[in-house]
Amino acid sequence: MPYFNSGILDSITNADLSYYEINFILLEVLGRSLEDVRIKGISPQELEKVKPYIEAARRYPVEYIFRKAFFRNLVLYVDERVLIPRNETEHLVDIALRLIGERGLERILEVGTGSGAIAISIATEGDRPVFASDLSSGAIQVASMNVRSSGAADRVFLFVGDRLEAVGGKWDLIIWNHPYVLPEEYHSLPPKVKVEPEMALVSTLDTLIEFLKEAMEHLSDRGFVLLESSRPFIRRIMEDFPRARIERDIYGMERFVLIERR
Ligand SMILES: C[S@@+](CC[C@H](N)C(=O)[O-])C[C@H]1O[C@@H](n2cnc3c(N)ncnc32)[C@H](O)[C@@H]1O
C-alpha cells in the first residue's frame, strides 16, 4: 500500500522541475497524477521507479525522455529531430482556424512544420487540407509518423524544402512558427532548450524579412502570412511591413503577426 511520507514527496517536488514535468513523469511511470500522489502518498517501490526519471528531467526535456508531447487534442511523437511544440503555439492554431473560417481561405501552407503539430491541428479541427514543409528531412520523418497516427494522411501533405523554394502557385494562408532566437541570444538559452535542434531555434532578422518578401509573392489576392515570432523580430517586421497586425499570446506577450497581402 502506498503510504504518505512528506520527506519522500519533498524529494520529488524539490527537484527544480515544474508541476507540469513532475506530473508528466508520474503519469507516464506510475499512471498517477501529482495530485493523487499528494493525497494518497507514494510507496518506496514507486519512488524507486520514478527517481531516475526525475534525475534525468533535470537535464533533459521530459518530452524527449518519453518521446511524447501534448498539443491541443493531439498526442504527438517527438524526438531530438524536432522542436517540442509549445503551449503558446496552440493559440496560433486558433488564429488560423478563425481566419480560414471568416475569410473562406482554402490553400493553406505551413513552413517549418517540425513535429507537424500546427498542420495536423488545422487539418483535423478544420475542414481544409494543409500542405506542410520543413528544411529538415528528420523533422519531416517525425511529422509523417504523427500525420499517420492522427489519421490525417488524407489531409496533411508533407515535403522537404527550404522556405518557399519548392513551392509553386498561390496560397491563401502561409504560416511559419519561425526560429526566433537571434544568434547572439543562443548562448543564454537554458541547457534544456539547447537540446532542441538549433535550426528550429536560431535565425536572423534578415532571413525572416527575405522570407516575408518571398511569401508576399506566393500569396493569392486574399492571402495572409501568419507568424509566431519574438520581440526583436516583430520590431523589425513592423519597420518593413507597417500594416502587420500583432496578437498577444496566453502570457500577454506580443507573439503572433498577421500580414495581409493587400
Ligand atoms: C520554431 S520551429 C517550429 C516547429 C513546429 N512548427 C512547431 O510549431 O512546433 C521552426 C521550424 O522551422 C524549420 N526551418 C528552419 N529553417 C527552415 C527553412 N529555411 N525552411 C524550412 N523550414 C525551416 C525548422 O527545422 C523547425 O522545424
The ligand as a Gaussian input file, in Angstrom:
#p B3LYP/6-31G(d) Opt

LIG

0 1
 C       10.276000      27.033000     -34.198000
 S       10.333000      25.514000     -35.094000
 C        8.587000      25.207000     -35.308000
 C        8.239000      23.748000     -35.373000
 C        6.722000      23.455000     -35.352000
 N        6.044000      24.104000     -36.458000
 C        6.105000      23.901000     -34.042000
 O        5.426000      24.936000     -34.031000
 O        6.289000      23.216000     -33.023000
 C       10.866000      26.083000     -36.688000
 C       10.889000      25.021000     -37.759000
 O       11.364000      25.632000     -38.981000
 C       12.238000      24.732000     -39.633000
 N       13.126000      25.514000     -40.502000
 C       14.223000      26.244000     -40.159000
 N       14.735000      26.849000     -41.243000
 C       13.939000      26.492000     -42.298000
 C       13.953000      26.816000     -43.690000
 N       14.881000      27.615000     -44.211000
 N       12.987000      26.282000     -44.476000
 C       12.019000      25.465000     -43.941000
 N       11.964000      25.140000     -42.640000
 C       12.917000      25.650000     -41.824000
 C       12.961000      24.013000     -38.515000
 O       13.509000      22.787000     -38.946000
 C       11.827000      23.858000     -37.494000
 O       11.147000      22.637000     -37.667000

